[in-house]
Amino acid sequence: MIPADTLHQIVERFEFLEAKMSGGVDPGQIAELAKEYSDLKPVVASINEYQTLQSDLTEAEAMLDDPEMRALAEDELPDLRARLPKLEQALRIALLPKDAADERSAIIEIRPGTGGDEAALFAGDLLSHVSEIRRSCTAGSSTLIELSESELGGYQGSHRR
């Protein structure tokens, strides 16, 4: 279970940033506040979804005491209980601190090293996997700096993101 006071503090900070940005802010602070706001926005959305699910679960459990609503509650409860652990896990992941290196550029160099043509084929295989990951990632663009093809179809080269 995630501590409710932690979630409350995050939502309060988000609301504070929202009010501060809408109410006129020093131009020197706007970039910093906007970044923090955009970082917190998906976390707060997850918190709201989590709290709504907990509220729905509490209401459904309370309906078990009402004979007229018992059947409806028994239908809803398994689905609500199944969604709760998944949502809790997603929220825990969203609450993890971000690594400063995630926003910086990186250079990935793939070289065949020793091993001749087999190493070049392995480097080509690795380059294709990196390219697949790059296409599925939404974290920016990448540029191929240099590429050399071997006689058997392997590659050696550098890739910059």
N, C-alpha and C positions, 0 to 999 in steps of 0.2 A: 504494500500500500504506500502511496506517495503522500508525504505530509501535507495536509491542507494548508498550513500556514506558509509553506514554501510556494505553493501555487497561488495563494492570495497575494503574496509579496510581488510575484512576477506580474500578475494582472494589475496590481496597483501601480507598479513602475510603468507598465505599458500605457495605462490610462493617464498617468502623469505626463509621459512623453507626448501623448496625443494632445492633451490640453495645452502643453507648453508650445508645441509646434503650431497649433491653430490660433494661439493667442499672441502672436508676435514674439519673435525670438531674435536674439542678437545674430546678425549674419555670420559671425565667426563660429557660432555654435551649430548652425543649421545642419551642416554635413555630419557632424558627430551624432547629433540627436536623430537625424534621419536614418543613419546606419543602425543605431541601436534599436530604433523603432522597427525597421524592416527585419532585423534579426529576431525581435520578439514576436512579431505578428504571427508567424506560423506556430510558434510555441503557445501563444494565447489561444489560437484557434483550436489546437489540440486540447488545451486545458478546458475550454468551453465544451467541447465535445465529450470529454471525460466526465465533467461535472453533470452534464445533461444525462448521460448514460447512468451515472450513479443515482440521480434523482428519479429517472424512469424505473430503475431497479427497486428503489425504496417504495415508490408508489405501487408497483406491481406486487411487491411482497405484502404491502398493507391491504391490497385488494383480496388477498387470500382469505382474510377474515370475513369478508362480505360474501354470503352464499350466492348472491346473484352475479357477482363479478369474479367468482373463484375460477370458473372455466376459462375466462379470458386471461386472467393472471397466469394460470397454468400453461396457457399457450405462449404467452410472451416471455415468461421467465427463462426458459432454456436458451432462447436466442440472446437475451440480454446478458445472461451469465457467460455465454460463450464469447460475446464481443468484449467483455470487460478485460480479460487478461491481454488480449491483443492490443487494445487501446492503451492499457497501462504500460506495456512494453514500448509502444510507439512514443508515448509521452516521456518515458525514462530516457529514450534515445534523444528526443528533442531537447531534454534538459541537460544533456552532456555539454560540457564547455567546448567551445570551438577551438581548434588548433590554429594559431596565427599563420602557420605555414600553408594552410589550405587555400589562402587567397593569393599566394605568391606564385610567380612563374617557376617552372622547372624545366630542365633539359634532360631528356632521356637519350642516352647514347647506347645503341645496340651494335656491338662489334662481334664478329665471329671468333676472334681470339685464335688459339691454336686448335687444330683439328681439320684444317683444309676445307674441302667442299662440304663435308658433313656439318661442320661448324657454321658455314655460311647458310646451309639449308635450315639449320636450327635458328639462326638469326632471322632468316626470312619468316619462319613460322612465328617467332616471337614478335616480330614487327607486325604481322597480320593480326595477332591477338591484341597488341597495343592499339592498333587502329580500330578494331572492333569496340574496345573499351572506350576509346576517345569518341567514337560516333554515338555511343549510348549515353555518354556523360553530357550533362548540360552546363558544366562548369567552365565555359569559355571556349576559346578556339585553340587550334594548334597549327603549327607550321612545320613542314618537312624541310629541314635545312640542307641535307645532303643525302644522296642515296647512290649506292654503287651495286650493280647486279653482278653476281658471279656467273660462271659459265653454265652451272647446273640449275640456275633459277633461284639461288639463295640471294640474300641481300646483306649489305652492311650499310649503316647510315646513322644519322642523328635526327631526333625529333624534338621540337621545342613546343611547349604549351604556353 
